[in-house]
Amino acid sequence: MANVHSPPHSRHRQHALANFVLLPQVSGNGYYPYSSTDRQYGTQATVDTVVKVARSFFSANRGLKIGIGDLCFQHGAPMPPHVSHRDGKEVDIRPMRTDRLSAPVNIHDAHYDRAATARLVALLLAEPNVHRILFNDQKIAGVMRWAGHDNHLHVKMNR
């Protein structure tokens, strides 16, 4: 009996395109995941870039961890509410907080730390794999304004 949820060709295409790896979920990497594990798959290059940046940021900022949210589902399926996040080359990262809590913050909150977020953005942009960063704090160099990006950096990778 045929699968009524997706035609065979689209199932094959999803699996053929999806060679994603899980972002390591262990402590000590300089980040904390804030979305569920099933939403944290990416290309090997994307995962490697995230881990490298997180470790560098952690070392340079006295143990300050970055929050890593959605990347992609393991097989590249649609990820509501996102239109993107299907190719394993995108990652959402929380802006930094002045109180160092592992909690949400947006650019209008009193606990938003622009200076630390700017340091994070600079580290990201120094990575050859980073293509662009969507984020609405226009006082931070190198980010592009995009609707809905007051509370997270949307980082698009090349590979």
N, C-alpha and C positions, 0 to 999 in steps of 0.2 A: 504494500500500500504506500502511496506517495505521501510525503510530508506536506501537509497543507499549510504549514507556517512559513516555509520558504522553498522556492523552487530549487531543484538540485544544483543548477548552475550557480545560484547565488551562495548556497552553502559551500560549494567548492571554492568559489572566489574568496569568500571570507577566510577560509582555512588557508588558502594559498597565499593570501596577502598577510596573514597574521602570524608573524614569527616573533611574538612579544614575550618579554621576560618580566617577572614580578619584581617591583622595587623591593629591596631587602627590608623586612619588617622587624629587624633587630635593633635594639638600642645601641648607642655608641656611634651612630653614623652622622650625628650632627643635625638630625631632623626628626620630626615626629609626623606620622601620617594622620591626617584628619578626615579622610574618607575611607570607606570600607575597602578591604583588601582586593575584592573583585574589580575595583575601579582603579587599580594602581599597576597596570601593565604598560610597558612601553618597549620601544626598540632598545636593543642593547646599548646603542650610542646615547640615547636619551637617558636611560637609567644611569649609565656611567657618568654622564655630565651632571645629573642631579646629585649623585652621591659625591662626586668630586667637589662641586660648589658648596654643598652642605658641610663637608668636612673642613674646607678652607674657611668658610664663614665662621663655623664653630670655633676653630683655632684662633682666628683673628679677632673674635668678639667675645672673649672670655666665657666660652661655653654657651653662647646664645644659639639655640636651635631654631631652624626654620620649619614652618608647617607646610607639608606637601599634601595636596588634595588630589583631585582627579587627574589621571593620565588617560587610560583607555581600558576597555574590557579586553580580556584575554584574546578574543577572536575578532575584535574590531567592530562589534555590534553597535548600533546607535546607543548613545548615552544621554538620555534626557537629564537635565534641560538643555544640554549642549547641542549645538548644530555640528560642531567639530568633535575632537577627541575620539577619532576613529582610526588614525594612522599610527598611533604609538609615539608621535613626535610632539605632543603637547602636554604641558603640565601646569596645574594651577598651584600657586604658592601664596601663602598668606603674607600680607605686609607685617612688618615688625611692630612690636608694642613696647612702650616705655617701661611697663611694669614686668616685662619678660614672661608673662603668662603664655601658656600654650592655648590660646583662645582667639576667636574671631576679632577682627578690628577693621574699621574702614577709615578712609582718609579724613573723615569729618569727626572722628572720635577723639576725645581728649588723650587717650592712651596710644594713639598712633605715633610711631617713631619714624619720622621722615628721614632723619640722618642714618639710622640703621638700615632702613629700607633702601636708601640711596646707595649705601655700601654693598648691599646684596645685589642690587641692579648692576652696579659697576662690575662685580665679580661675574655675574651672569654674562654680561656683554663682552667680557674679556675672553669668554669661551668661544672657540671657532664654530662649535656646533649650534650656538644660539643664533637664530634667524631674526626674531623680533620679540618684543615684550609689550603686551597691551596692558595698560594701567593708567588710571585717571589722575594721578598726581603730576601735573604738568611742571612742577618745580623740580622734578627728578629728570635729569638728562638721560635721553636715550629711550624713553618710553613713548608709546603711541596711545592717545586717548581712544577709548572704545566704550560704548554704552554697556553698563552693567559691570564695570571693572573698577569700582571704588573699593571693593573688599578683597581683591586678589589680583595677583600678577598672572597673566596668561602668557606663558613662555612657549614660543613655537621654535622647535629645533629643526635643523637641516636634515639630520639623519636619525 
